[in-house]
């Protein structure tokens, strides 16, 4: 068990709590970036370097910028904007039960201890993606293209004549 | 506690926090952030299972990569819809979006 796991887990969970608990939506977006950075570190520990780099590029580089833009375009960013609805107790019960069931199920089960880390970097991941999983790769590109065209069409709105 | 259990518990905790945010938050953008958190939890589980259970091939990591790209598409579409709705209704509160209610 790598000792670097515990500070990284703390970063991930602290960021997630910050997203929920911070009173300002803009600060919640920054907490989300903090949490994503921890997730990238966890990927490095799992010797998924390519996934970690993708996490930094896509989530921290692109999605968080998009979220910050959306926050600024939709609301005034100062003051208490990150409110909770009256369903808070019910939401807490549902999420606690879900997480509890998952943690309980994951505690049992004879998990293998896992061998030593492979440590040959991102090269095998890229080869796997572009040989065995080439068709899903192309379909993912098509999905991204269609989604971005759709996002532009929806976000631009309908001109009234 | 084996290494895998710790990673899976991290995923479960992150998923639970995301679920709470999606259900309890009023702001649609924060709900979208919490959905991204839940997807990250699933990706942590995929990478952990790839590392500890099925190390011979890298299908778990590749699956997580596809999940990241689909999450990017989902975030782009979700934010476009939120911006269009906020222009239309002057709010981003999820409880206000009840136009489809009969």
Interface residues (C-beta under 8 A of the other chain):
Chain A: X1 X2 X5 X9 X12 X13 X16 X17 X19 X20 X25 X28 X29 X32 X35 X36 X39 X42 X43 X46 X47 X48 X50 X51 X54 X55 X58 X59 X62 X63 X66 X67 X69 X70 X71 X73 X74 X75 X81 X82 X83 X84 X85 X87 X88 X90 X91 X92 X94 X95 X96 X98 X99 X102 X103 X106 X107 X111 X112 X113 X114 X115 X117 X118 X124 X125 X128 X129 X132 X133 X136 X137 X140 X141 X143 X144 X146 X147 X148 X150 X151 X152 X154 X155 X157
Chain B: X1 X2 X3 X4 X5 X6 X7 X8 X9 X10 X11 X12 X13 X14 X15 X16 X17 X18 X19 X20 X21 X23 X24 X25 X26 X27 X29 X30 X32 X33 X34 X36 X37 X40 X43 X44 X47 X48 X50 X51 X52 X53 X55 X57 X58 X59 X61 X62 X64 X65 X66 X68 X69 X70 X71 X72 X73 X74 X75 X76 X77 X79 X80 X81 X82 X83 X84 X86 X87 X92 X94 X95
